[in-house]
Amino acid sequence: MRLSQGRERPLTVHHLNQLLLVCSIVLLVAVAAVRISSRSGLPSLLVYLGIGIAMGQDGIGDIHFDNAELTQVIGYAALVVILAEGGLGTKWTEVRPILPAASALALTGVAVSVGVTASAAHFLVGLEWRQALIIGAVVSSTDAAAVFSVLRKIPLPARVTGTLEAESGFNDAPVVILVVAFSSAGPVEHWYVLVGEIVLELAIGAAIGFAVGWLGAWGLRHVALPASGLYPIAVMAIAVAAYAFGAIAHGSGFLAVYLASMVLGNAKLPHWPATRGFAEGLGWLAQIGMFVLLGLLVTPHELGDDIVPALVIGLALTMVARPLSVVVCLLPFRVPWQEQTLMSWAGLRGAVPIILATIPMVQGVAGSERIFNIVFVLVVVYTLVQGPTLPWLARKLHLGGDSAADLGIESAPLERLRGHLLSVAIPAGSRMHGVEVAELRLPAGAAVTLVVREGNSFVPLPSTVLRRGDELLVVATDPVRDAAERRLRAVGQGGKLAGWLGTDGPRTGH
């Protein structure tokens, strides 16, 4: 299908049917690719980019697409959805202890990374300072989706996963501000003015995010919607509204949507499992559409001259800038060197840098096409190198092999009964295997009411021994719902003796 040739014709129902067919096929292929990527260890973003390239002008689809402005707009919209989905899945209890470290990585770490990478781009590759600073800022944003698509099957210390996730949610905001500032007409006269603008925009975005999230959660708890299917739509609408309010107020909309979603995700909203599933589906759809579009935008036959510069800049970023930023930021927090090493290597770049590389193209910066090509090659090559090796490195550093797999727990509210129904899946690596029901020692007001084992359901006795692969239904009253979930997770991580000496579960620090 060649879109750039032939005279223009009005869009008809037949054309719409063809477009829907193509979109359906792309989505089905992309969904199937998730399975392939999970088995091969490659982040799914590379598969989606490959689909876009295959559909492009150098591929079998022969679609000519070069609208950087449209790509940027759609990319921003997709990032809002992805950040909202990430915020909804972020647990405040896990993020709170590592919030200072993650904030340092998102601010000071970005500054260190920009300085080192820009210097390498200028002195080693020969780029002008403006182009070098743009590339340094663009590639300083990490992508949690790329990291956790590789490590989803490897349990890691909560401090590592929490820090990486929070960093990726926080660092998009300052990076976007830097890229826009470096891409605007005229030089940045005073660095302290730029720093002040970044701090002000982050403060405005954070205030709006917390306010919108709190008001939205309060409203959803006190306003009964006529259908349960409206709750997921309302939650996503509130998250998107946080971005809009933040951007209109000249604050960081990306930080606002992430924080508002995190507040909503920890607010015990009605019909939460349906909301979480809806948001996760939208997040996947946004990632697929965004990566395919970015693959369409790139012109593979023009990348040859930029491969070596991309490799040089990527080497400086991966081996110098990222480790240095991690060491500088985490030194005050006394993080073990093993965790610092893993977090240094886990600084994967995904969709965000490629989308941000369209900003100088839209602004008309000289050499912006080369900037986009360098960033594209850098992201693809170093994701291919880092992605498959992350699980191996985690095992070598002894940060995953001995940890028990976390339980899968979903909660459905029993509103009229003032209780909750917890669905608990016991994975293969859980230490709940071999524990008797009575040894769970759930708080008063919570009880295991049903066990599903190998397709058969039965009501357990206190002496029933739980096994890997079991699914439990636990009923808990409102006051003890959180305590019951904490206890279940503690037993899943520490076995029957978890909490015996007064602790609620395994420690996250080392």
C-alpha positions as CSV (number, residue, x, y, z in Angstrom):
1,M,0.0,0.0,0.0
2,R,1.6,3.2,-1.1
3,L,0.0,6.3,0.4
4,S,2.3,8.9,-1.2
5,Q,1.3,8.3,-4.8
6,G,-1.9,8.6,-6.8
7,R,-4.5,11.4,-6.8
8,E,-6.4,12.2,-3.7
9,R,-9.7,10.4,-3.3
10,P,-12.4,10.9,-0.7
11,L,-12.5,8.5,2.2
12,T,-15.2,5.9,1.7
13,V,-16.7,3.1,3.8
14,H,-14.6,0.7,1.8
15,H,-11.4,2.6,2.7
16,L,-12.5,2.6,6.4
17,N,-13.0,-1.2,6.2
18,Q,-9.5,-1.7,4.8
19,L,-8.0,0.5,7.5
20,L,-9.8,-1.4,10.3
21,L,-8.6,-4.7,8.8
22,V,-5.0,-3.5,8.7
23,C,-5.2,-2.1,12.3
24,S,-6.8,-5.4,13.5
25,I,-4.0,-7.4,11.9
26,V,-1.3,-5.2,13.4
27,L,-2.8,-5.4,16.9
28,L,-3.1,-9.2,16.7
29,V,0.5,-9.5,15.5
30,A,1.6,-7.2,18.2
31,V,-0.2,-9.1,20.9
32,A,1.3,-12.4,19.7
33,A,4.7,-10.6,19.7
34,V,4.3,-10.2,23.5
35,R,4.6,-13.9,23.9
36,I,7.7,-14.1,21.7
37,S,9.4,-11.2,23.5
38,S,8.7,-12.7,26.9
39,R,10.3,-16.0,25.8
40,S,13.3,-14.5,24.1
41,G,14.0,-11.9,26.8
42,L,13.8,-9.0,24.3
43,P,11.6,-6.0,25.3
44,S,8.4,-5.9,23.3
45,L,9.1,-2.4,22.1
46,L,11.6,-3.7,19.6
47,V,9.0,-6.0,18.1
48,Y,6.6,-3.2,17.8
49,L,9.2,-0.9,16.2
50,G,10.0,-3.8,13.8
51,I,6.3,-3.9,12.8
52,G,6.3,-0.2,12.1
53,I,9.6,-0.5,10.1
54,A,8.2,-3.4,8.1
55,M,5.1,-1.4,7.2
56,G,7.2,1.7,6.3
57,Q,8.7,2.9,3.0
58,D,11.6,0.5,3.2
59,G,9.4,-2.4,4.2
60,I,6.7,-4.6,2.6
61,G,4.0,-2.1,3.4
62,D,5.6,0.8,1.5
63,I,3.8,3.4,3.6
64,H,5.4,6.8,3.4
65,F,5.0,8.7,6.7
66,D,7.1,11.7,7.7
67,N,4.8,13.8,9.9
68,A,7.0,14.4,13.0
69,E,4.4,16.8,14.5
70,L,1.6,14.3,14.4
71,T,4.0,11.6,15.8
72,Q,4.8,13.9,18.7
73,V,1.2,14.7,19.5
74,I,0.2,11.0,19.4
75,G,3.3,10.1,21.3
76,Y,2.5,12.6,24.1
77,A,-1.1,11.2,24.3
78,A,0.3,7.6,24.5
79,L,2.8,8.7,27.2
80,V,0.0,10.1,29.3
81,V,-1.8,6.8,29.2
82,I,1.4,4.8,29.9
83,L,2.3,7.0,32.9
84,A,-1.3,6.8,34.2
85,E,-1.2,3.0,34.0
86,G,2.2,3.0,35.7
87,G,1.0,5.3,38.5
88,L,-2.1,3.2,39.1
89,G,0.1,0.1,39.7
90,T,2.6,1.9,42.0
91,K,2.2,1.0,45.6
92,W,2.8,3.8,48.0
93,T,4.1,1.5,50.7
94,E,6.9,0.4,48.3
95,V,7.7,3.8,46.9
96,R,7.8,5.8,50.1
97,P,11.0,4.4,51.5
98,I,12.9,5.0,48.2
99,L,11.3,8.3,47.3
100,P,14.4,10.4,48.1
101,A,16.7,8.1,46.1
102,A,14.4,8.0,43.1
103,S,14.0,11.8,43.2
104,A,17.7,12.3,43.3
105,L,18.1,10.0,40.2
106,A,15.3,11.8,38.4
107,L,16.9,15.3,39.0
108,T,20.6,15.2,39.9
109,G,21.0,12.0,37.9
110,V,19.5,13.5,34.8
111,A,21.9,16.5,35.1
112,V,24.9,14.3,35.4
113,S,23.8,12.2,32.5
114,V,23.1,15.2,30.3
115,G,26.5,16.7,31.0
116,V,28.5,13.5,30.4
117,T,26.6,12.4,27.3
118,A,26.6,15.9,25.7
119,S,30.3,16.2,26.2
120,A,30.9,12.8,24.5
121,A,28.6,13.8,21.6
122,H,30.5,17.1,21.2
123,F,34.2,16.0,21.7
124,L,34.0,12.4,20.3
125,V,31.4,12.7,17.6
126,G,31.9,16.3,16.7
127,L,28.3,17.6,17.1
128,E,27.6,21.2,17.8
129,W,27.0,22.0,21.4
130,R,23.3,22.6,20.8
131,Q,22.8,19.3,19.1
132,A,25.0,17.5,21.7
133,L,22.9,19.0,24.6
134,I,19.6,17.9,22.9
135,I,20.9,14.4,22.5
136,G,22.2,14.3,26.0
137,A,18.8,15.4,27.4
138,V,16.8,13.1,25.1
139,V,18.6,9.9,26.1
140,S,18.6,10.7,29.8
141,S,15.1,9.5,30.4
142,T,14.7,5.8,31.4
143,D,11.8,3.6,30.4
144,A,10.3,1.4,33.1
145,A,8.2,-0.6,30.6
146,A,11.3,-1.8,28.8
147,V,13.0,-2.7,32.1
148,F,10.2,-4.7,33.6
149,S,9.2,-6.4,30.4
150,V,12.5,-8.2,30.8
151,L,12.6,-8.6,34.6
152,R,8.9,-9.5,35.2
153,K,9.8,-13.1,35.9
154,I,12.8,-12.3,38.2
155,P,11.9,-11.3,41.7
156,L,14.2,-8.4,42.8
157,P,14.5,-6.5,46.1
158,A,11.7,-4.1,46.5
159,R,14.2,-1.2,46.8
160,V,15.6,-1.9,43.3
161,T,12.3,-2.3,41.5
162,G,10.7,0.6,43.4
163,T,13.6,2.9,42.7
164,L,13.7,2.1,39.0
165,E,9.9,2.5,38.6
166,A,9.7,5.7,40.5
167,E,12.7,7.2,38.7
168,S,11.1,6.4,35.3
169,G,7.9,8.1,36.4
170,F,9.7,11.2,37.7
171,N,12.4,11.8,35.2
172,D,10.2,12.3,32.2
173,A,9.2,15.7,33.4
174,P,12.6,17.4,33.8
175,V,13.9,15.8,30.6
176,V,10.9,17.1,28.6
177,I,11.6,20.6,30.0
178,L,15.3,20.4,29.1
179,V,14.7,19.2,25.5
180,V,12.1,21.9,24.9
181,A,14.5,24.5,26.3
182,F,17.5,23.3,24.2
183,S,15.3,23.1,21.1
184,S,13.8,26.6,21.4
185,A,15.2,29.5,19.3
186,G,18.1,31.3,20.9
187,P,20.6,30.2,23.5
188,V,19.9,29.5,27.2
189,E,21.4,32.6,28.7
190,H,21.5,31.6,32.4
191,W,21.6,28.1,33.6
192,Y,20.1,29.0,37.0
193,V,17.1,30.4,35.3
194,L,16.5,27.1,33.5
195,V,16.9,25.2,36.8
196,G,14.4,27.6,38.5
197,E,11.9,26.9,35.7
198,I,12.4,23.2,36.0
199,V,11.8,23.3,39.8
200,L,8.8,25.6,39.4
201,E,7.2,23.4,36.8
202,L,7.8,20.3,38.8
203,A,6.3,21.9,41.9
204,I,3.2,23.0,40.0
205,G,2.8,19.6,38.4
206,A,3.2,17.8,41.8
207,A,0.7,20.1,43.5
208,I,-1.9,19.7,40.8
209,G,-1.3,15.9,40.6
210,F,-1.9,15.3,44.3
211,A,-4.9,17.7,44.3
212,V,-6.6,16.1,41.3
213,G,-5.9,12.6,42.5
214,W,-7.2,13.3,46.0
215,L,-10.4,15.0,44.8
216,G,-11.0,12.3,42.2
217,A,-10.6,9.5,44.7
218,W,-12.9,11.3,47.2
219,G,-15.5,11.8,44.5
220,L,-15.4,8.2,43.3
221,R,-15.8,6.9,46.8
222,H,-18.8,9.1,47.5
223,V,-20.6,9.1,44.2
224,A,-22.3,5.9,43.2
225,L,-22.1,5.5,39.4
226,P,-24.9,3.6,37.7
227,A,-22.7,0.9,36.2
228,S,-19.4,-0.7,37.3
229,G,-17.9,-0.3,33.8
230,L,-18.0,3.5,34.3
231,Y,-15.4,3.4,37.1
232,P,-12.4,2.5,34.9
233,I,-13.4,5.2,32.5
234,A,-13.8,7.7,35.3
235,V,-10.4,6.9,36.7
236,M,-8.6,7.3,33.4
237,A,-10.5,10.5,32.8
238,I,-9.3,11.9,36.1
239,A,-5.7,11.0,35.3
240,V,-5.9,12.6,31.9
241,A,-7.5,15.7,33.5
242,A,-4.5,16.0,35.8
243,Y,-2.2,16.1,32.8
244,A,-4.3,18.8,31.2
245,F,-4.6,20.9,34.3
246,G,-0.8,20.7,34.9
247,A,0.0,21.6,31.3
248,I,-2.5,24.6,31.2
249,A,-1.0,25.9,34.5
250,H,2.5,25.8,32.9
251,G,3.5,23.0,35.2
252,S,4.7,19.5,34.4
253,G,1.7,17.6,33.1
254,F,3.6,14.3,33.0
255,L,4.5,14.5,36.7
256,A,0.9,15.5,37.4
257,V,-0.7,12.5,35.7
258,Y,1.8,10.1,37.3
259,L,1.2,11.4,40.9
260,A,-2.6,11.7,40.4
261,S,-2.7,8.1,39.2
262,M,-0.6,6.9,42.1
263,V,-3.0,8.6,44.5
264,L,-5.9,6.9,42.8
265,G,-4.2,3.6,42.7
266,N,-3.7,3.6,46.5
267,A,-7.2,5.0,47.4
268,K,-9.1,1.7,47.7
269,L,-11.6,2.6,45.0
270,P,-14.7,0.5,44.1
271,H,-14.3,-2.2,41.4
272,W,-10.6,-1.9,41.5
273,P,-9.7,-5.2,39.6
274,A,-11.8,-4.1,36.6
275,T,-10.2,-0.6,36.7
276,R,-6.7,-2.1,36.9
277,G,-7.3,-4.4,34.0
278,F,-8.8,-1.7,31.9
279,A,-5.8,0.6,32.5
280,E,-3.4,-2.2,31.7
281,G,-5.1,-2.9,28.4
282,L,-5.1,0.8,27.5
283,G,-1.4,1.0,28.4
284,W,-0.6,-1.9,26.1
285,L,-2.6,-0.4,23.3
286,A,-0.8,3.0,23.8
287,Q,2.6,1.3,23.6
288,I,1.8,-0.7,20.5
289,G,0.4,2.3,18.6
290,M,3.3,4.5,19.7
291,F,6.1,2.1,18.8
292,V,4.5,1.2,15.4
293,L,4.1,4.9,14.6
294,L,7.7,5.6,15.5
295,G,8.8,2.7,13.3
296,L,6.9,4.2,10.4
297,L,8.6,7.6,11.0
298,V,12.1,6.3,10.7
299,T,13.8,5.8,7.3
300,P,16.1,2.8,7.6
301,H,18.2,3.4,4.5
302,E,19.2,6.8,6.0
303,L,20.6,5.3,9.2
304,G,23.9,4.1,7.8
305,D,26.0,7.2,8.5
306,D,24.7,7.6,12.0
307,I,25.4,4.1,13.3
308,V,28.9,4.7,14.5
309,P,28.1,8.1,16.2
310,A,25.1,6.4,17.9
311,L,27.3,3.5,19.2
312,V,29.9,6.0,20.5
313,I,27.3,8.1,22.3
314,G,25.5,5.1,23.6
315,L,28.8,3.6,25.0
316,A,29.5,6.9,26.8
317,L,25.9,6.9,28.2
318,T,25.8,3.2,29.2
319,M,29.4,2.8,30.6
320,V,30.1,6.3,32.0
321,A,27.1,8.6,32.3
322,R,24.5,6.2,33.8
323,P,26.9,4.5,36.3
324,L,28.3,7.9,37.4
325,S,24.8,9.3,37.9
326,V,23.8,6.2,40.0
327,V,26.9,6.4,42.2
328,V,26.6,10.1,42.7
329,C,22.9,10.0,43.6
330,L,22.8,6.9,45.7
331,L,26.0,7.4,47.7
332,P,24.2,9.2,50.5
333,F,21.7,6.4,50.8
334,R,24.3,3.6,51.3
335,V,22.9,1.4,48.6
336,P,24.9,-1.8,48.2
337,W,27.2,-1.9,45.2
338,Q,25.4,-4.9,43.7
339,E,22.1,-2.9,43.6
340,Q,23.9,0.1,42.2
341,T,25.4,-2.1,39.5
342,L,22.1,-3.5,38.4
343,M,20.4,-0.1,38.4
344,S,23.3,1.2,36.3
345,W,22.8,-1.5,33.7
346,A,19.0,-1.3,33.9
347,G,18.8,2.3,32.6
348,L,17.1,1.1,29.4
349,R,15.9,3.7,26.9
350,G,12.5,3.1,25.2
351,A,9.8,5.1,23.6
352,V,10.3,8.3,25.5
353,P,13.7,9.3,24.0
354,I,12.5,8.5,20.4
355,I,9.4,10.7,21.0
356,L,11.4,13.5,22.5
357,A,13.7,13.3,19.5
358,T,10.8,14.6,17.4
359,I,10.7,17.9,19.4
360,P,13.8,19.4,17.6
361,M,12.3,18.2,14.3
362,V,9.1,20.1,15.0
363,Q,11.0,23.2,16.2
364,G,13.1,23.1,13.0
365,V,16.5,22.7,14.7
366,A,19.4,22.3,12.3
367,G,20.4,18.7,12.0
368,S,17.3,17.4,13.8
369,E,16.9,14.5,11.4
370,R,20.4,13.3,12.3
371,I,19.5,13.7,16.0
372,F,16.4,11.5,15.5
373,N,18.4,8.8,13.6
374,I,21.2,8.7,16.2
375,V,18.7,8.4,19.1
376,F,16.7,5.7,17.2
377,V,19.8,3.6,16.5
378,L,21.1,4.1,20.1
379,V,17.8,2.9,21.6
380,V,17.5,-0.1,19.4
381,V,21.1,-1.3,19.7
382,Y,21.6,-0.8,23.4
383,T,18.2,-2.3,24.2
384,L,19.2,-5.4,22.2
385,V,22.4,-5.5,24.3
386,Q,21.1,-4.7,27.7
387,G,17.6,-6.3,27.7
388,P,18.6,-10.0,27.4
389,T,21.5,-9.6,29.7
390,L,19.6,-8.0,32.6
391,P,18.3,-11.4,34.0
392,W,21.8,-12.9,33.8
393,L,23.3,-9.9,35.6
394,A,20.6,-10.0,38.4
395,R,21.5,-13.7,39.0
396,K,25.2,-13.0,39.0
397,L,24.8,-10.3,41.5
398,H,22.6,-12.6,43.6
399,L,19.7,-10.2,43.5
400,G,17.0,-12.5,42.2
401,G,17.8,-16.2,42.6
402,D,17.0,-16.5,46.3
403,S,13.9,-14.3,46.4
404,A,10.4,-15.8,46.6
405,A,7.9,-14.9,43.9
406,D,5.3,-12.4,45.0
407,L,1.7,-13.5,45.3
408,G,-0.9,-12.3,42.8
409,I,-3.7,-10.7,44.8
410,E,-6.8,-9.1,43.4
411,S,-9.5,-7.5,45.5
412,A,-13.2,-7.0,44.8
413,P,-15.3,-4.9,47.2
414,L,-18.4,-6.3,48.8
415,E,-19.9,-2.9,49.4
416,R,-23.2,-3.8,51.1
417,L,-21.4,-6.3,53.3
418,R,-18.6,-3.9,54.2
419,G,-16.0,-6.4,53.2
420,H,-13.6,-7.5,50.5
421,L,-13.0,-10.7,48.5
422,L,-9.3,-11.3,47.9
423,S,-8.3,-13.7,45.1
424,V,-4.8,-15.0,45.9
425,A,-2.7,-17.0,43.3
426,I,0.2,-18.9,44.7
427,P,3.1,-18.9,42.1
428,A,5.7,-21.6,41.7
429,G,8.4,-19.7,43.7
430,S,6.2,-18.8,46.7
431,R,7.2,-19.9,50.2
432,M,3.5,-20.3,51.0
433,H,3.9,-23.8,49.5
434,G,3.6,-26.3,52.3
435,V,2.0,-23.9,54.8
436,E,-1.2,-24.9,56.5
437,V,-4.2,-22.6,56.5
438,A,-4.0,-22.2,60.2
439,E,-0.4,-21.2,60.0
440,L,-1.3,-18.2,57.8
441,R,-2.4,-16.5,61.1
442,L,-4.7,-14.1,59.3
443,P,-6.0,-11.2,61.5
444,A,-9.4,-11.6,63.1
445,G,-12.0,-10.7,60.5
446,A,-10.3,-12.5,57.6
447,A,-10.6,-16.2,56.6
448,V,-9.8,-18.5,53.7
449,T,-13.2,-19.6,52.4
450,L,-12.3,-21.6,49.3
451,V,-9.3,-23.3,47.6
452,V,-9.1,-24.0,43.9
453,R,-6.6,-26.8,43.1
454,E,-6.2,-28.3,39.7
455,G,-9.6,-27.2,38.6
456,N,-11.4,-28.5,41.7
457,S,-12.8,-26.3,44.5
458,F,-13.2,-27.2,48.1
459,V,-13.6,-25.5,51.5
460,P,-10.3,-25.8,53.4
461,L,-9.8,-27.0,56.9
462,P,-7.4,-25.4,59.3
463,S,-5.0,-28.2,58.6
464,T,-5.2,-28.0,54.8
465,V,-1.7,-27.7,53.3
466,L,-1.4,-25.1,50.6
467,R,0.5,-25.9,47.4
468,R,2.0,-24.0,44.6
469,G,-0.6,-23.3,41.9
470,D,-3.4,-23.0,44.4
471,E,-5.9,-20.2,44.2
472,L,-7.4,-18.9,47.4
473,L,-10.5,-16.9,48.1
474,V,-10.1,-14.9,51.3
475,V,-12.9,-12.8,52.8
476,A,-11.9,-9.9,54.9
477,T,-13.8,-7.1,56.6
478,D,-13.0,-3.5,55.7
479,P,-10.9,-2.7,58.9
480,V,-8.5,-5.7,58.3
481,R,-8.4,-5.8,54.5
482,D,-4.9,-4.2,54.3
483,A,-3.5,-6.2,57.2
484,A,-4.8,-9.5,55.7
485,E,-3.0,-8.7,52.4
486,R,0.2,-7.7,54.2
487,R,0.1,-11.0,56.1
488,L,-0.5,-13.0,52.9
489,R,2.4,-11.4,51.1
490,A,4.6,-11.8,54.2
491,V,4.0,-15.6,54.3
492,G,4.5,-15.8,50.5
493,Q,7.9,-14.2,50.9
494,G,9.0,-15.6,54.3
495,G,7.1,-18.8,54.8
496,K,5.2,-19.9,57.9
497,L,7.7,-18.2,60.3
498,A,7.3,-14.8,58.7
499,G,6.5,-12.2,61.4
500,W,7.4,-14.7,64.2
501,L,9.7,-12.1,65.8
502,G,7.2,-9.2,65.3
503,T,8.1,-8.3,61.7
504,D,5.4,-8.0,59.1
505,G,7.5,-9.5,56.3
506,P,10.9,-9.6,54.7
507,R,12.9,-6.4,54.8
508,T,13.3,-4.5,51.6
509,G,16.7,-3.1,52.4
510,H,20.0,-4.9,52.7
